[in-house]
Amino acid sequence: MTSFNIILHGVPDGQKVWSSDPLKQKGYIDAFYQPEPGAPETLFQVEVRVEGNTRVCYYHYLKYRDIQAKDGRGGSYFGFTLSTDALCADLPLLFHHMDEVFHTAILNTVLAATPNGYKHLVADYAERNNELHMLVEEFSMWLRKPWIKELFGTLPQFPGAKQKYGIVNLEDFSAKQAVLNVLSKGFILCLSPDVPRSAYIAEKKQLQDQLEQKDAEYDKRLQQEKKDTEKKVSTIRGEKDKLLQQIATLEENKKKLSAKLTAQNVVEGKLEALKKDMEGLLPYLAIYMAGGSHDGKQQEEYPEEQEDSDIEKEEGEVKVLPFIKKNIAYFCLLCLFVAIIIAFCFGRYVFPSVSSENENAKKEYGIPSQTYGISNRSEEPTGEKTDRSDSNLKKSGEYSSEYKGK
């Protein structure tokens, strides 16, 4: 190393540059005014340039994020640069030393730390000229140390850099051969401790691939479960429709049975009312029949009392006949009721009936069969039915004999 230069540059109040030696290419330093898109908080940039007949290697320690001007405006930056005609074989070591100088000599001199970054304390770096010259002396002493001096070798005949290689982890490019491979091809080497290392990136990519594979399997399983669920839902809906149809049929049958039951209750109510009316008419009918038979016997046995009896009969007829005429409708209903009872008894013992509708209801809905007002009668053996008929005939004969005897 034959010479070196320390340069401070940034935007404390517009673009400002301070250099320990006069700059030959100030426009190159002024170009850092443009912000670096997507740059990390700390960037270590190594670039080889051809300036006239010499090659110069620049080592830039840059802060691009959260840097404020002296008046508090954002969007500023700060650069601490070492330029020399030698190539450092241990870039991480050089970076860590420049980072130490930044935190011990530059902070609280031209910059101050803030909760979110840094802020310029001066509008021009020349305001701290004495402090900066002291910084240069200390840095020069570090470079003259024997074991440090050995790290800076002759700069190879690299072409001037034209484009950036990309930001990579500082430790991944600690090997000298890796640095030579990049710089020899005309690239600007950008290093940062804030970006992940290659091993971490590879591990992260592997984990990302595994995650994507798991996501694909999960999505596939989810789609299959969705199809199965839709199929089950379709089956359940079909069964639901069938059940609703059966319920509608049962509701319709229930309405029909309810209507029949209502009609039966109406008929039973009318029959009960008729029964009460008949019970009220029977005493009058008995009086009327008893009066007629008594008059016949009295005429045969007591002719002398015929005249008195006729008078009483006429009085009875005067009393009964107007009542019958007045209640002729009830008398007709009495006759109809007697005929219904006879027909009911005849059908009950001769033709036992079973309601076909009740049997159908029993088979279809599992309910016990019912007869509306008439209980089902089990069929009896023919012999028992014949015996009952004979006993009924005998009883009828006895009643007839008794009546004739009277």
C-alpha positions, 0 to 999 in steps of 0.5 A: 500500500503506497497511499490511502485516503479517508472520505466522509460524504452524505447529506447533512444540508445538501450533498457534502464531501470531506476528504483527507486528501484532494479528490480526483473524481469528486463526481464519483462520490457525489453519485452516492447521493441517489438512494440505494433501492432496497438497501439494508441498514449497513452496506459494505461496498467494494469497487475497483476503478481506473482513474487515469493511469492508476487503479483504485479500490474503494471500500465504502461503509454506507448507511442508507436507512433512517438517516436525517439531515441536520434540519430533521429531513429524511431521505439522507445517507452517510458514507465512510470510505477508504480508498487505496491502491491495494486489495484487502485479503480479509474484507470482514476484518476491514468492515468490522474495523470501519464499523468500530470507527463509526461507533467510536469516532464518528457518532457524537461528532458528525452524527447522533443516534436517534430511536429510529436511526441517525441524525446529522449534527452539522451542516458541513463535515468541515465543521469537525475538521480537527476531529476528523483529522484525528480520526485519519491519524488513528486509522493510519496507525491501524493500517501500519500495524504489521499483521494488518499491513500484510493483508493489503496486497497489490491490486490486480489488473482488474477492469473497471467495475460496471455493474453490481453483483448483488448484495450478499452476506459478508461472511459468505465472501470472506474467502479471498478467492471469492472476492477475486472472482467477483472483482476480476469480472468487473462487478461491484461487490456489495456485502452486508451483515444484515442479509442472511447467509447462503447456508441459511438461505438454502435451509430456508429454501428447503423448509419453504419447499417442504412447506409448499409440499405440505400445503399441496397435500393439504389442499388435495386432502381438503378438496377430497373431503369437500367432495365427500362432504358434498356427496353426503349432503346431497344424500341427506337432502334426498332423504330429507325430501323423502321424509318431508313427502312422507310427513306431508302424506301423514298430515293429509291422512291425519286431516282426513281422520280428524274430519271423520272423527269430527263427523262421528262426534257430531253423529254421536252428539245427535244420537245422544240428544235423540236418546234423551228425547226418546227417554222423555217420550217413553213415559207418555207412550207407556201411559198411552198404551196402558190406557188403551188395554185397560179400557178394553177389559173394562168394557167386557167385565163392567158394561155398566161402567162403559159410559164413565169409561168412555168419558175418561177415555175421551178425556185421555184422548183429549190429553194424549192425542194433542201431545202426539200431534204436537210432537209428531217429529219426535214420535217419528224419530222414536220409530226410526231409533227403534229400527236403528237399534234392531238393525244394529243388533242384527248386524252385530251378532249376525255380520261382525264387521271390521273397518277396512279403513282401520285395518289399512291404517294399522298396516300403513302407520302401525296404529291399532285399528279402531271402529268409530263408536262400534267395537270390533267383535271377534268371530266366534265358532259356529256352534256358539253362534247357533246356541246363542240364536237358539237361546234367543228363540227360546227366550222369545217363546217364553216372552210370547207365552207369558204375554199370552197368559196375561 
